[in-house]
């Protein structure tokens, strides 16, 4: 079965052809560990996870790398401002090394809770300073770099196809951008190595042939990708926000260094947006001040796999609209799937039983069409609810869906749990019902708000009420 992927580089769907038959190499841009990842960040690790599991089902051996950025990511994409690690360390009263260790472990726990398989390698930028220096030296030997007062920069004007991933109008960007000596020669040029400011001792700095300092953000990914995957590999994934700067610069410095293409297929996920009064909502982000951690989702009583279901119910190249109501709907749907799966036999080790291959092939075909997870979920629902399909066939499809989508479909532990309502909440609800029957609407509203503060929602039904633990 052919796997078709939308390649940002070509702007079209392409049939995937690996460089080495039977093997696939994937690099995914990892987190900058100066704080927790938010759920929008985490979406960028779910779709490569489905990709990896789909490739394995197709018979490929996958080598997957997710890096850890623990130095060099400045506050501005224009290579200006403080290093995010150093600034966070000062603000939080800890060392940059302590913060990096803390948030790296939290990231690992977040992806574990979302059933994202760990990568084969998770290299840290600070462990690969020699590789980054060596790559910069190669670029220097090939005359792609120049020195300014604050660092070593890549000269994008020397690369004819710079900006091809983002289809940048580089000529327009460069017009009038040449400035005084000692500063960037072109607006699109970017830092490979930054010097430590005079008289300032940074927590993270190293000696180099050009002076004491630290690597730029982009060089780390090229150096680590080449170390673990080679100077040409199959697939590079990341968020859409990486296209115009980070991935554009990765391509430039890598291809300038090796003299040939760097990556065959570039895959990018769209933003998660928060529903708001604005048309279409606004992007979730730390700078926007509207970010939400996975732990906060869990603290409100949600199964983290409900968020994974919400992510999979939207194509990775489309905006994901998040609200608490949409997450609650996703959890309701996931519980519904688990109830349907509970009614069919789980196939155990017989997933390749040919008796249900047609239905399994349909679900796999959905994912082979550019990871169409919403269609795969629809196929799963249709199969499980079809009375003409045998229970054993349904079980085979459910097991394949679990292998590829990883939603805990055979976890039935919470389906029959009945949560007892505290006596105090029940008493308030009865008082509210009496107030409503007396027409005392002000008192009814007051009691409803008090019940809500205790973590419950009251819903009026004919002749009484229902209480439900709130997740909002």
C-alpha positions, 0 to 999 in steps of 0.5 A, a space after each residue: 500500500 502506497 503512503 502519500 505525504 504532503 511535502 511542504 517543499 514541493 507543495 503537493 502530496 507525493 508517494 513516499 519513497 525511502 532512501 534505503 529500502 525498508 528503512 525510514 529516518 525521521 527528525 522532529 524538532 523538539 522543545 525548547 526546555 525553558 518551561 513546560 510545553 503547552 498542548 499546542 506544542 504537544 500536537 506537533 508530536 502526535 502526528 509524527 507518532 502516527 506517521 511512525 506507527 503507520 510506517 512500521 505497520 507497512 513494514 519499515 524499520 524507523 529511526 526517529 530523532 527528537 532533539 532537546 533545545 537547551 541553549 541558543 534559542 533567543 527571544 527573537 527570530 532575528 537573533 536578538 534578545 536574551 537566550 530563553 534558557 538564561 532568561 528563564 533561569 534568572 526569572 525562576 531563581 534556578 540555573 539554566 542546567 536545572 531548568 533544562 533537566 526539569 522541563 526535559 523530564 516533564 516533556 518526556 512525561 507529557 508525551 508518555 501520557 499522550 501515548 507518543 512512543 519515545 524516539 530512538 534518540 533524544 539528543 541535547 544541544 548542549 551535548 553536541 557543541 563540538 559537532 556544531 562547531 565543526 559544522 560551522 567550520 565547514 561553512 567557514 571553509 566554503 565561504 558562507 560565513 562572516 563575522 560581526 561584532 556579536 557573532 558568526 553569521 551565515 551569508 544567505 546571499 551566497 545561496 541562490 535558492 535560499 528560502 525555497 521551503 517557505 517560497 520567500 521573496 528573498 530579493 524583496 527582503 534584501 532590498 535596502 537591508 545592507 547596513 553598517 559594517 559589523 552588523 548583518 549584511 542581509 536581513 535574512 542572514 542568521 547567527 551560527 555562533 553568538 559571542 558572550 557579551 563583553 564582561 558578562 559570564 553566561 551560564 551556558 557558554 563554550 570556547 570556540 575558534 571564534 571566541 567564547 560564546 554559544 551556538 545559534 538555534 538553527 545550527 544545532 538541528 543540522 548538526 544533530 540530525 546529521 550525526 544520527 541520521 546522516 547528511 541526507 535523510 527521509 523526513 523532517 517534521 515540525 510545526 508550521 511556524 518553523 517553515 519561514 525561519 528555523 527550517 528555512 535556515 536549517 536547509 540553507 546551512 545544511 545544503 551549503 555544507 554538504 552540497 546536496 539536498 538535506 531532507 526528502 520530505 518536509 511535513 508541517 502541522 498547523 496551529 492549535 487555536 483557542 476559541 475566542 471572540 476573534 474570527 477563527 480564534 487565536 493561536 495558542 502560544 507562550 508569548 500570547 499568554 493563553 497557553 495550557 499545559 497537559 497537566 492542567 487538562 488532567 487536573 480538570 479531570 480529563 483523560 489525557 488520551 481525550 486530548 489525543 482523540 481531539 488532536 486526531 479528529 482534526 487533520 494535522 495540516 488543519 487548524 485545531 480549534 480548542 475549547 473545554 467543550 470540544 475536549 469534553 466532546 472528545 472525551 465523550 466520543 472516546 468513552 463511546 468507542 471504548 464501550 463499543 470495543 468492549 463488546 467485541 473480542 480482542 484479537 490478541 496476537 492474531 492481528 494479521 488474521 486475513 478474515 478481517 483484512 478488508 476492513 483493516 485495509 480500509 483504516 490503514 488506507 485512510 492513514 496512508 492518505 497523508 495521515 488522514 486520522 479523522 477519516 480513520 476514526 470515522 472508519 473505526 466508528 462505522 465498522 464497530 457500529 455496523 451490525 453486518 460485520 462480525 464481532 471478530 472482524 470488528 475486534 481486528 479493526 479495533 486492535 489495528 486502530 489501537 496499534 496506529 492511533 493509540 487511544 487506549 481503546 481496550 482500557 475499560 477501567 473507567 467505563 462503569 465507575 459511578 462517582 458518588 456526589 458529596 452529601 453537601 452538594 446533594 443538599 444544596 441541589 435539593 434546596 435549589 430544587 425547592 427554591 425553583 418550585 417556589 419561584 425563588 429564582 434569585 436563590 436558585 441561581 445563588 445555589 447553582 453558583 455555590 454548587 459550581 464552586 464545589 466542582 459540580 454542574 446541576 442540570 434541570 430535568 423533568 421532575 428533578 435534577 441531575 448532578 455531574 462533576 464539572 470539568 470546566 
